[in-house]
Amino acid sequence: MKKTKCNWSRFFRRGKLKTVSSGENAQILPKEAHKEREKQKLKGIKRLNNVAGKLLKNLKVETEEMPVHKEFCGRLYLSDQAICEFIDQAKFLEACNHIYDLEQSEHQSEINIDSLYKQVEERMWSVVKEAVCGGDNMLLEPLKSVGALLKWEKEREKEWSDSVKDMESVSTWSLKYWNKNMEKLLIKCMATQIPSFVSASNTDEPALKDHLSQLETTILPNLRYKRDFFREAGLLTTYTKCYNACLSSHLSTLTDSSNLSFSKCLLVYEWSLNIYRSEKLLIPHWTPQQRLLVDAHDLAWIFSNMEIKLLSATQKEVREALREVIAMEEKPYTETTIIQVLTERSQAVLEVNYTIRDKVEAACLGELMHFLHSYEKEVRNLQLDTFSEMHSNLQILKNCCIFRAAWYKLKYLYSASADAKVKEFIDSIEEQGRELLLQGITSNVKVALKGHFRKDYSDFDKFLQCLQSSLSRFERKNTETYETLLKAVHHSIVTEYVHALLTASGKPSSAKRRKITSKIEADYRAIQTLFEECFGPSKTASLDDPIEGILEFIHLTDIDAMKIKLGFFVCKFPALRKEHLNIILDIKGTLSRADRNTVLEVVYDNCVGAESGHNLFFEEIEIKTGIYGVCGCCYCC
């Protein structure tokens, strides 16, 4: 017990000594050191108070910014004021996440959700405008926030779409279409960077070249430079799409004029293609296979509108050129002129692009078809009062000859594109033109032969001279068209001449018979001369002419020779009937009644079983039976 007491006393004694020792030591320290120690102690206390004050202040602010809006899980939602601060700091994704949470919560009625979304949109578009129109590295982070938000919008849109399909938990979030609005805004901002083109005339190509040069050297490089910001912001695809759309729209305005020439359209198109080939367009990251596919389709996504206008200008100029060509009277044209009209534009685009060359070539040939359609309609609608204009009708045939010759050459140039219907249309127009000409000739020769065998003077000689003058000016004399035409004209004139001869009223006297015979001889020589000059002596011999046979028969005096000659004549012209021969015998005269009947029997015998040929000069010549009685014999009258 004593030992323990001693120990405790030792413990307390030691402690006391220590305390005293400390006090003693403190009393031994100088007064200056003691003051410095107290000063440092006060500073530490003050520093702690400041930190504590700041912590309390921040805690108070955070407490104020977090309202007591709680759901069943105890989750807190930011106030609209806190969300607005996120918007002001261009933290769009954070802001919209909180807005979306509020929109899905029971507190959505307490906050104007649409107003918050509108503030996000306004601030977001101001960032995009600054990035396009101005541009600053400080805008990169806000632009990244825009890209993140647009990606977020697509995700929300998919969620909303899926919820509508499932019809289980339909989302109340309404689509904002920010991605579409972003594209519209970008195109609008880019368009303000491109100056408008103003030209004094549609043919001012130097001004257009200067404008395109300015685009290439100044405007487009500046817009291409901005893509780096949008690439880092994850918006390169959108920027590329809008850049190309804006450029395409501007190029479209350059070719908007309805009177724009083919050369100016081609200038814009070729410039655009060169821009693409030099990779100055903003092209997405395609695979080589995709790139080849785009090249194969000639970048229809950007050049289609320009192609349409280029082809439209091609068709318009070809149409006008064809009209001008066929309207030329003083300066004759040839198939070479037509070929030049139809090929010069396809040749102009030959080095530009094979695809557009084929399209221009097809447009030119299509316009040729269109022209032939309209020309055929014009020929078909010609009125009868134009029949007297033989020169105009011959011009139709001349045009057909030239177009046919041009078409034959075009078949070799455009073997893959030439339409076989072109020849069919040319043949159809030529046939209609030939019919018009023959109708006009028939009408004129009928007038010229009216009373020709009863009067001393008629207009038949004048008609032949006019016809010779017109035919001699036909420049396509070595063509099949000309040969066919002359045969048809000869047949028409001879048919009308024989008709006028056989329908002259009254039985001629001896003196009148000699006069008629002399007139027939003179007319026959005039007709022969006309066609020999136009057709050539060798080809004229092949023309079927009953006038020559009638003259030879009239001059015969031997009855057997008459029968032989008449037999050949009837075989050659099987449409000859007894009433026709009666009139010819009247003109001949000096035949007895028995000889006359013998000759008439030759016609009957040869006509039985005879097949009708193509020489039907007498088929449509009707003789009134009252002139010669029922039997048709002059002596029975």
HELIX and SHEET records of a PDB file:
HELIX    1   1 LYS A    2  ILE A   28  1                                  27    
HELIX    2   2 LYS A   31  GLU A   65  1                                  35    
HELIX    3   3 ASP A   80  ASP A   88  1                                   9    
HELIX    4   4 PHE A   92  GLN A  104  1                                  13    
HELIX    5   5 GLN A  108  GLU A  110  5                                   3    
HELIX    6   6 ILE A  113  LYS A  129  1                                  17    
HELIX    7   7 GLU A  130  GLY A  134  3                                   5    
HELIX    8   8 ASN A  137  LEU A  139  5                                   3    
HELIX    9   9 LEU A  140  ASP A  166  1                                  27    
HELIX   10  10 TRP A  178  GLN A  193  1                                  16    
HELIX   11  11 GLU A  205  GLN A  214  1                                  10    
HELIX   12  12 LEU A  215  ILE A  219  3                                   5    
HELIX   13  13 LEU A  220  GLU A  232  1                                  13    
HELIX   14  14 LEU A  236  LEU A  254  1                                  19    
HELIX   15  15 PHE A  262  ARG A  277  1                                  16    
HELIX   16  16 PRO A  288  ALA A  296  1                                   9    
HELIX   17  17 ALA A  300  ALA A  327  1                                  28    
HELIX   18  18 GLU A  335  ALA A  348  1                                  14    
HELIX   19  19 TYR A  354  ARG A  380  1                                  27    
HELIX   20  20 LEU A  384  THR A  386  5                                   3    
HELIX   21  21 MET A  390  LEU A  413  1                                  24    
HELIX   22  22 LYS A  421  LEU A  449  1                                  29    
HELIX   23  23 PHE A  460  SER A  472  1                                  13    
HELIX   24  24 GLU A  480  LEU A  502  1                                  23    
HELIX   25  25 SER A  510  PHE A  535  1                                  26    
HELIX   26  26 PRO A  537  THR A  540  1                                   4    
HELIX   27  27 PRO A  546  HIS A  555  1                                  10    
HELIX   28  28 ILE A  559  LYS A  572  1                                  14    
HELIX   29  29 LYS A  578  LYS A  588  1                                  11    
HELIX   30  30 ARG A  593  CYS A  607  1                                  15    
HELIX   31  31 THR A  625  ILE A  627  5                                   3    
HELIX   32  32 CYS A  634  CYS A  636  5                                   3    
END                                                                             
